[in-house]
Amino acid sequence: MMLRPAVSRPRRPAVRGAGYLFHTQSSSFLSMTEEIFLDAAEYGNAPEVRRMLEELPHLNVNCVNYMGQSALQLAVANEHLEVTKLLLRKKDLARVGDALLLAISKGYIRIVEAILGHQAFADSERLTDSPGQAESHDDFFAYDEDGTRFSHDITPIILASQSNEYEIVHILLTKGARIERPHDYFCQCRTCSEQQRHDAFSHSQSRINAYKGLASPAYLSLSNEDPVMAALELSNELAVLANIEKEFKNDYNKLSMQCKDFVVGLLDLCRSTEEVEAILNGDPDSCQSYETFGKQNHIRLKLALKYEVKKFVAHPNCQQQLLYIWYENFSGLRQQNTAVKVLLVLGVAVGLPVLAFMYWIAPSSKLGKLMRGPFLKFVAHAASFMIFLCLLVLNAADRFGGTTLLPNMTVHDHPSQLFRMKTTPFTWMEILIISWVIGKIWEECKDIWSQDIREYISEPWNLLDFSILAIFMTSFIARLMAFWHAYSAQCYVDEHFSDLSNMSLPSDIQYFQLARINWMPSDPQLISEGLYAIAVVLSFSRIAYILPANESFGPLQISLGRTVKDIFKFMVVFITVFVAFMVGMFNLYSYYLGAKHNDAFTTLEESFKTLFWAIFGLSEVKSVVLNIDHKFIENTGYVLFGVYNIIMVIVLLNMLIAMFNSSFQEIQDDADVEWKFARAKLWFSYFEHGVTLPVPFNLVPSPKSVISLLLGIRGFLCPAPQGKNQESSNDETELNKLRQQEDLSVEASIGPTHHQIMNRLVKRYIVKAQTDKDNDEVKEGELKDIKQDISSLRYELLERQSQDTEMLAELIGQLGDVMRVQQKEE
C-alpha cells in the first residue's frame, strides 16, 4: 500500500538539511518515510504513527534527525503520551534511558510511568546505573557526545531529585532506585584512583551531581526515616567539603544551605509542641538515656548548634521550646519585670553558700530540683563568677590609694625576719582566689571527661578558660617558689642568727633582704605578679560569655567576637609588612649607634618600638636623622619611614576598619537570628545534668558521689561471683525489656510515634512544595496543556476525516457497481 502524504501543517523554523555543524549526523541519509515518521512523532500525530508501525514492519523506529534525536525522544520532549506508548511497544527500541531522563527533566509524570513499564526496566539495575556505567555495546543510552543533554554520571533518581519532582522520586524509590553516596574525598580505593587518573574533572563533577541529588528536599524527605538527622549530617558534610574542595566551594556551600533550609521548612510546618519535640529530640528508641529534667534530650538541637544551623535554632518554634525548658519550675518568672529578676539574682548570690549546702545534703528535695533547673543553675554560676571578680578587685584594695611600701623600702615584723617573708606569703584573699581557680579546674576536667576532647577544643570559650587557668596556676606556682626560697632563707637565719641588725649575711641570703628595686628581673615573685595581672584582665573578658542572655548586649558581644576573628586575619598581612620594615630599617641604621638624633632603629628592639608606636603617631620624624653628613642613608630612611606610614596608617588600618564595619553590618542585618542562636548555645550548656554546684562549692564531694566511690572500690576489691553477676545481668536485661515494652504501650496509648509524626510533617512539606511549584507554573502549564490537547484533537479529527472520506469513496464505488449491474440487466 502506498503511503499517504502527511497532512499540511505549520513547520518550525528548523534546518532539515545537513549543515556544516551537523554533516556527520545521519539525517542526510533519512528516507522520506523516516522523515514522515519523525515528523509524526514530533507533532503528536498518533494515528499516523500507529498506522506506520502497523503497516511498515521494517520501519527503522530508531532513526534520528539532524540533532541525533529519535522518534521516542521527540515524542517525550513534546509530551505526546499516546505516541510514546505506541513506540514503547516495539521490542527493539533504543535510547529508552535517554527518553526517561528527558521525561524526568520536564516533569512528565505519566510519560515517566509509561517508560518505566517498558521491558528494559525489568532489571532494577537500569535505574541505578548511569550512562557511563552501562555496557558500551548497549543502546539504552546515546553514546555520541552531542546525542544526549545529560552528563554520563546522571542517573534517573539523581535527575529527579535535582529537579525536585517528588512524585517521580517516589516512583523511582519504590522500584529500588537509590543514590550512591560518594566516597570520602581522600579515598584511595581502586575505583576512585582510576577515575581521578582518567579524568579528575569528571570525577569531581560526578561527586557534585550525586550530592545535588542527596541534598534535594525531594530525596531527603522521601528516602530517609529521619530526614532531620540526615539533612543536618549532610549539611555538615557539605560544609566540610566546601573547605576541602576550594574549586567548588560555592556549589557545596549552596547545597549545605539547601539542607539547612529543608530542616527549617519542616520545623516551620509544626502545629503542636509534640511535633516540635519530635524534630528536636529525634527518635527516642535510638537513644537509651534521654531523660533530662523530665524531657527528652534534644539531640537534633545539639547537632544544629554544633553545625551552626542558625535559622533552625532561632526559629520561633524552637525558641519557644527552649524558653519553656529554661524557665522550668520558674514558669511564673517569665511574666515578671526586670526588677523582680534582679532581686532574685541578688538573693541567689547572697544565699549561695546556704543553697549549696542544702543541695549538698538533699539533692533530690524540692530545693534540689530547683537548683538543677537551667535558669537557677545559670544564676548560681553567674553569681559565683561575679564573686570571683569581686575577690580579684578586693585583693588590691590596700593599694587603691597608693602603696605605703615604696620600691626602695623594706619592713620587718621582728628583727630576725627577712623582708621577703612579708611579701611572698599568700593572703587569705589570695587563698580564696586559689580555691575558685582549683574549683574551675575541676569543672573543666569534668567537661573534658564528659565530651570529646576535639569538641572541647573547638569551643573558643573553653580555650579562653584553659588559658586563664593555666596563667593563674603558673602565677601561683611562681609565687609558691618565691615563698619557698624565702622560707628556706628564713630557716637558715633562724638557725644561725637571732638578730639581723648590723649582721653580714651570705649573698644568697642577703638577696631576700633587698628592696624591690634590687630584685633580679627573673625573680619568681615578679614573674608571678606579671602573670597574675594578665590573668585578671582575661578573667574580666570572660564576662562576655554571659552577655548573650540579654537582647541588648548579645549582638554587641557577637560583633566583638567577629571583630576578634577579623583581627587575627588582618595580623597575617600586618606582621608581614611590619617585620619587613623593622628588619630593613634596622639594617639601615644598625651601624650608626651613637651617631643619630636618638637610638631609633639602631637595635632590633628599638626598631620594633619605633615602628609600633608610629602606628599611633607617637614616633618622631627625627628618628631617621643622622648627626653626620650621610645624606643617602638619611634620605633612604625618610623614604622607607614615609612608605611605612602610608601603608600602615592609610592602607592597612583603613582596611581593618572596613573589615570591622562589614562584620558589624553583617551581624546587624541579621541581629535577631545571631542573638537567638548565641543565646541558645548559652542556654543549652545548662540543660544537661551535672555541674549543678558552682565554683568553689563543687570541690566538696557530695554524699552521693562518696557512696558511688565506695561502691566502686568495693566492687573492685571484692568482685561478686561470676554466676551471680550473670544472674543479675539477666534479671536487669529482662527488667529493661519489660520497661521498654511498657513504655511502648504507654506511648501507643498516649499518642503517635516519632515515625508517624515525621511522616505527617514530610507530607505537609511535600504538599506545600508542590503547591508553591504549581502556583509558579500555573499559567505556563495550563497554556501548554491546551496546546497539547488542541494538537491531539486536530490529528484525531484529520484521521476521522480521512476515514470518513475513504468510507464515502467506498460507498460511492459500491453504488456505481450496483447501478452498472442494474443497467446491464435492463
ABEGO torsion letter per residue (X at the ends): XBBBBBBBBBBBBBBABBBAAAAABAAAABBAAAAAAAAAAAAGBAAAAAAAAAABAABBAABBBAAGBBAAAAAAAAGBAAAAAAAAABAABBGAAAAAAAAAAAGBAAAAAAAAABAAAABAAAAABBAAABBAABAABBABAAABABBAABBAAAAAAAAGBAAAAAAAAAAGBBBBBBBBAABABAAAAAAAAABAAAAAAAAAAAAAAAABAAAAAAABABAAAAAAAAAAAAAAAAAABAAAAAAAAAAAAAAAAAAAAAAAABABAAAAAAAAAEBAAABABABBGGBBBBAAAAAAAAAGBAAAAABAAAAAAAAAAAABGAAAAAABBAAAAAAAAAAAAAAAAAAAAAAAABAABAAAAAAABAAAAAAAAAAAAAAAAAAAAAAAAAAAAEBABBAABBBBABAABBAAAAAABBBAAAAAAAAAAAAAAAAAAAAAAABBAAAAAABAAAAAAAAAAAAAAAAAAAAAAAAAAAAAAAAAAAAABABABGBBBBAAAAAAABBAAABBAABAAAAAAAAAAAAAAAAAAAAAAAAAABAAAAAAAAAAAAAAAAAAAAAAAAAAAAAAAAAAAAAAAAAABGABABABGABAAAAAAAAAAAAAGABBAAAABBABBBAAAAAAAAAAAAAAAAAAAAAAAAAAAAAAAAAAAAAAAAAAAAAAAAAAAAAAAAABBEGABBOAAAABBBAAAAAAAAAAAAAAABBBBAAAAAAAAAAAAAAAAAAAAAAAAAAAAABBBAAAAAAAAAAAAAAAAAAAAAAAAAAAAAAAAAAAAAAAAAAAAAAAAAAAAAAAAAAAAAAAAAAAAAAAAX
